[in-house]
Amino acid sequence: MSYLVLARKSRPQTFEEVVGQRPVVKTLQNSLAQDRVAHAILFSGLRGVGKTTLARIMAKAINCEDRGGSIPCNHCNSCLEIMRGSALDLHEIDGASNRGIQEIRELKEKIRFLPTSARHKIIIIDEVHMLTTEAFNALLKTLEEPPEHVYFMFATTELHKIPITILSRCQRYELKRISPQELTEHFLQLTIKEGREIEPQALALIVREAEGSVRDGLSLLDQIFSFAGLRITTEDVVQVLGLIDRTLLLTITEALLSGDRAAALKALEDIFGFGIDLKRFCADLLECFRTLTLCIIPGCDELLDLPEQDLLAFRKLAAGFSLETVHLKLTLLMQAVEELGHSMQPRLALETSFLKIIEAGNVVPVSHLLEHLQDVLSGIPVTQGSQTGAPPPRCRRRRRCAESPPPCSRRKRRTHLLQYRSDSPHLRLLLPRRRKTGRTLLN
């Protein structure tokens, strides 16, 4: 028999085996126990979080012959056929390759007939957002009032691409990312079942690379099992996945913060020597600055999911710099990452950005400057006038002081106005008039 990958071997067969998604699982179990299962269910969420798995478990529970409440027995003919993938009344369709209106018409013809061996026909359409607009429109009436023996279950990673007319006819369940704690526990149990041993830091790297997806993490774990022996170390994970050593990232981060140009450029040379992708390197470096920011802010350590050894190293580094300094250099680094994607010479652009970040220096908070200014002012002797609070002397003359230029006379002001308005066709309307005669100043 051919080898079965971990993602297929460890696929959950009951609701209790599903990793995470407790609210969704509880709702589905209650609907089965109370016989309130909707005729159309839509699962949405990130890749590898259990959308198709939950659809298959629901299909088994609906058609199970010896179901106890909401738990399928996994022993009857219907459950065994679904588990083997040979059930005649379970139609699992890929929405990407069956996206036209003709495929939907053929599907509508199939569901008209009663099920062959099971009690209900189950239609599972994966990546349902890939269907065309015409296919969605052809499915509307059937989806709103399907036959009593048919249940629809949809799975999608892009919920916003599904028409609102389809969404209004489905019961929606949004699946979230799996938490790092749940992934760590799940991967550790699988490692023990496979007869392997893994270091905690190596397991933390795999969980970080999975990014909340169980299937992605299992694919990485399967790859590492093929490379390493019975004991998996951190170096094995770094070599297989092409990751950057945390020590090297801390060296670059400390060099950028402390202003050590030589150390920053030498570490960047090691990055290029390893052949690491620059986008991946920049993403990891941004994550280091984010970790430093959270270490400085009181009460934000709970947001970090790092091994204790790495967390202590970040806390030690964050103790020597202010939040304003880290935030400024993080902002400059984000600008450098954006410019890096449009540069003809990425290495030169990154080296120049590093020098720019170093030249930015440290930022002194305004409160510290005000305190220093207060200390300086406290040492200046106070004059008698400032002690009494008397206002400075004011000029008591009604006319202008001798230092100010004399105002322009009326005749000169009139000449200026004539010179300025001589080209105006409305000259007589703009010029002032004399009080007695009423003649214009032109006369």
Secondary structure, 3 states (H helix, E strand, C coil): CCCCCHHHHCCCCCHHHCCCCHHHHHHHHHHHHCCCCCCEEEEEECCCCCHHHHHHHHHHHHHCCCCECCECCCCCHHHHHHHHCCCCCEEEEECCCCCCHHHHHHHHHHCCCCCCCCCCEEEEEECHHHCCHHHHHHHHHHHHCCCCCEEEEEEECCHHHCCHHHHCCCEEEEECCCCHHHHHHHHHHHHHHCCCEECHHHHHHHHHHHCCCHHHHHHHHHHHHHHCCCEECHHHHHHHHCCCCHHHHHHHHHHHHHCCHHHHHHHHHHHHHHCCCHHHHHHHHHHHHHHHHHHHCCCCHHHCCCCHHHHHHHHHHHCCCCHHHHHHHHHHHHHHHHHHCCCCCHHHHHHHHHHHHHHCCCCCCHHHHHHHHHHHHHCCCCCHHHHHCCCCCCCCCCCCCCCCCCCCCHHHHHHHHHHHHCCCCCHHHHCCECCCCCCECCC
